[in-house]
């Protein structure tokens, strides 16, 4: 039995792998004027803060955008209007 060349193996691998699904870019929350917003001071553990900071960098979004998204998911979970 003849051994397959690297080129043949690469071609076989390329045939079996499906192209990646297109990634939908998340839409950032619309910016509000400071006069239309209030601050919500709350404490989280340092590991959660670090993870939020890393996620924001990986996703190219602000920590505020991600926190607003989280609030809206919480509201939706409890059957409330997503207004954050």
MOTAWO-V305680 format. One line per field, one symbol per residue. ss: DSSP state (h for helix, s for strand, l for the rest). psi: psi as a letter, one per 30 degrees, with the letter a starting at -180 (. if undefined). A space follows every 10 residues. Layout:
ss=???
psi=???
//
This chain:
ss=lllllhhhhh hhhhhhllll llllllllll lllhhhllll lllllhhhhh hhhhhhhhhl llhhhhhhhh hhhhhhhlll llll
psi=kkkkleeeee eeeeefklkk kkkkkkkkkk klkefgllkj klklleeeee eeeeeeeefh lleeeeeeee eeeeeeeggl kjg.
//
